[in-house]
């Protein structure tokens, strides 16, 4: 049986997360360029409110050079095509329902065929709290959204080193239950993802409490003053 992406995407409604990022802009543009018969794309754009989200979409995303192929393809009809196909949605993966109300989330999810998640903190050494919020809590929030769909379908784009430091092809049918990147180093260690998340959250809260300590604040202030004078 021949697989036809064009037929698969025709008329489909997509909830696209992470379209404001470097890879996301390219993916969104290619999706619209290669599959113009897609039904609709709900594209999340993080902002303070829905109006600012839409403004940011038109001023920061659509103006990107990654959309040049679409501009060349549709000419004067470019803006009309984008308005017909894309619905900007104010959303932040770190918030429950991505910041939408439960009713709004249910309405959109009932209309969608697939979620494509390209959001993620790609900094190599981010603050632990930031990494948890985006890559862990955010992923769980997206899973909660997916469960609202008539037929839950999620395409998740991982960040770096999800498979550890292995090189070469890593096949989809490899066992993942119990796997973690340092499994071959920490022989005999049982990995529990929920326990790992709890431990990370505890460390993050501990660091926050230490940073809020009056003595530490005075120490930071003195260091900042010395650095400023330097």
C-alpha positions, 0 to 999 in steps of 0.5 A, spaced: 500 500 500 502 506 497 503 512 503 501 518 501 502 524 505 498 529 501 492 524 502 493 524 509 494 531 511 488 533 506 482 536 510 486 535 517 486 539 523 492 540 526 494 543 533 501 545 532 505 547 538 512 550 538 511 554 531 515 560 534 521 556 535 527 556 529 525 549 527 518 550 528 517 556 523 521 552 518 516 546 519 510 550 519 512 553 513 513 547 510 507 544 512 503 549 509 507 549 503 507 542 501 500 540 504 496 546 502 489 542 502 490 541 510 484 543 513 486 548 519 492 549 523 491 552 530 498 555 532 500 556 539 503 563 540 505 565 547 503 572 549 499 576 554 493 575 551 489 573 545 490 579 541 498 580 543 498 573 540 495 574 534 499 581 533 506 577 534 504 571 529 503 576 524 509 581 526 514 575 528 512 569 525 509 570 518 514 575 516 520 570 517 524 568 511 522 561 512 515 563 509 518 566 503 517 560 499 509 561 501 510 569 499 513 567 492 507 561 491 501 566 493 504 573 491 498 578 493 494 572 496 499 570 501 496 573 507 489 571 505 492 564 504 495 564 511 488 567 514 484 561 511 489 556 514 492 558 520 488 560 527 493 563 532 492 561 539 495 564 545 498 558 549 504 556 553 506 549 555 507 550 562 500 552 564 494 547 564 491 547 558 496 551 555 493 557 558 486 556 555 480 555 559 478 548 559 472 549 555 476 552 550 481 547 550 475 542 549 472 545 543 479 546 539 481 539 541 474 536 539 476 539 532 483 537 531 486 530 528 493 531 530 497 535 535 504 536 533 509 538 539 515 542 537 516 546 543 521 545 548 527 548 552 533 546 547 538 550 552 544 545 554 544 547 561 538 551 563 536 552 570 532 546 573 526 549 574 525 552 567 527 545 564 522 542 568 516 547 566 517 546 559 520 539 557 516 535 563 510 539 566 509 542 558 509 535 555 504 532 561 500 538 559 500 536 552 498 529 553 492 532 557 490 536 551 491 529 547 486 525 551 481 530 550 481 529 542 476 524 539 482 520 537 488 522 541 494 522 536 500 526 538 507 527 534 512 529 539 519 532 537 524 531 543 530 535 545 537 533 545 540 527 548 533 523 549 537 517 547 543 518 551 550 519 548 549 513 543 550 514 535 548 511 529 541 509 528 536 508 534 530 504 531 523 505 534 522 498 536 527 498 541 524 497 548 523 504 552 520 501 558 525 502 564 530 505 559 534 512 561 540 515 558 545 512 563 542 505 563 549 502 561 553 506 566 549 505 572 548 498 572 543 495 577 539 502 577 532 502 577 529 508 573 522 511 575 520 517 571 515 519 576 520 519 582 525 522 578 521 528 576 519 529 584 527 529 586 528 534 580 522 538 583 525 538 590 532 540 588 529 546 584 524 548 590 531 547 595 535 552 590 529 557 590 529 557 598 536 558 598 536 564 593 530 567 597 535 566 604 536 573 607 544 572 608 544 569 601 541 575 598 546 580 601 551 576 599 549 576 592 548 583 592 555 584 595 557 580 589 553 584 584 556 591 587 563 588 586 562 585 579 559 592 577 565 596 580 570 591 576 
